[in-house]
Amino acid sequence: EVSRTVILDTAPPTLTIQQPNNGIVTADSVVMVSGTFSDAHAVTLTVNGALATITQNSYTATAPLGVGPSVLVATAVDAAGNKTEVEQNITRAADLTLSVEEPANDLVVDSGEIRVSGTVTGTNVQVTANDQPLTMVSASVFGGYITLAEGTHSLRIKATDILGRSEEIIRSAVVDSTGPTITEVQPTANQLVAETTT
C-alpha cells in the first residue's frame, strides 16, 4: 500500500507594489520596482514579464519605460498555480525643448503689443513670456501677446514641464513709437538765393 499526501491550495499569493508610487512622473528610462508578497508555498514573481529578485518576502525588479504612460504589472504565481497581479501607473516625461518663432531677435516695433509664438516638446508644458502665461494652443504649440513699454527690452520666453525642468530663450525687442524729427532744412523758408539749380 502506498499513500500520498495531497495539499489543496486555492488561496492566491498576497502581493504589493511599494515603489514606485502609483501615478508618478519620471524622466528615467528605467524604473526600480519593489514590493512584498506572501504565500504558504513557493512563489515565482515577475514584473512586466521579467523575473524579479526575491529576498525572503520582498522582491525587486527593473522595468524599462517608453516615453508616455506605462503600466507596471507585478505577477506572483504559487506552486499550485494560483496567481495574483497588481498594477501601478507611471509616466515617463518626454524631453523638454523650446523653439521660438515670434518675435525675431532685435525686433523694432512702433507699438508695445508684441506677438510671441513657437513650439515645445515635453509633458504638460507651460510657457511664459516675462513671467506672463501664454496660451497653449495644443500640447506642442503656444502663442499670445505681451505688452511692452517704450524702450529696449529683453523678452524671456520660458517653458516649464511637469517635472519642473525649464528651457529659456531671450529675444531683444525695441518699442519706438516716436517718429523722426527734422532739426534743420536747407534752404530755409523764403530764403533769397543768387543761383538757380537745374
KAZI-V584224 format. One record per pair of residues at least 4 apart in sequence whose ideal C-beta (glycine too) atoms are under 6 Angstrom apart, sorted by the first residue. I is the first residue (numbers start at 1). J is the second residue. Records with the same first field share a line. If there is no record, write none. Layout:
I = J  J
This chain:
9 = 80
12 = 82  84
13 = 37  39  43  76  78  84
14 = 38
15 = 37  76  84  86
16 = 35  36
17 = 35  74  86  88
18 = 34  35
19 = 34
20 = 24  31  90
22 = 88  89
23 = 89
24 = 90
25 = 91  93  162
26 = 92
27 = 93  163
29 = 65
30 = 62  64
31 = 63  65
32 = 62
33 = 47  61  63  72
34 = 60
36 = 57  58
37 = 43  76
38 = 57
39 = 43  78
41 = 78  79
42 = 79
43 = 76  78
44 = 77
45 = 52  59  76
46 = 50  51  75
47 = 52  61  63  74
48 = 63  73
50 = 61
52 = 59  61
53 = 60
54 = 59
63 = 72
65 = 70  92
67 = 92  94
69 = 91
70 = 90
71 = 87  89
72 = 88  90
73 = 85  87
74 = 86
75 = 85
76 = 84
77 = 83
78 = 82
93 = 123  162  163
94 = 121  122  123
96 = 122  161  165  167
97 = 121
98 = 120  159  167  169
99 = 118  119
100 = 118  157  169
101 = 117  118
102 = 115  117
103 = 107  114  171  173
105 = 171  172
106 = 172
107 = 173
108 = 174
109 = 175
110 = 177
112 = 147  148  175
113 = 145  147
114 = 146
115 = 145
116 = 129  144  146
117 = 143
119 = 140  141
120 = 125  140  159
122 = 161
123 = 161  162
124 = 162
125 = 159  161
126 = 160
127 = 134  142  159
128 = 132  133  158
129 = 134  146  157
130 = 156
132 = 146
134 = 142  144
135 = 143  144
136 = 142
137 = 141  143
148 = 153  175
150 = 175
152 = 174
153 = 173
154 = 170
155 = 171  173
156 = 170
157 = 169
158 = 166  168
159 = 167
160 = 166
161 = 165
187 = 191
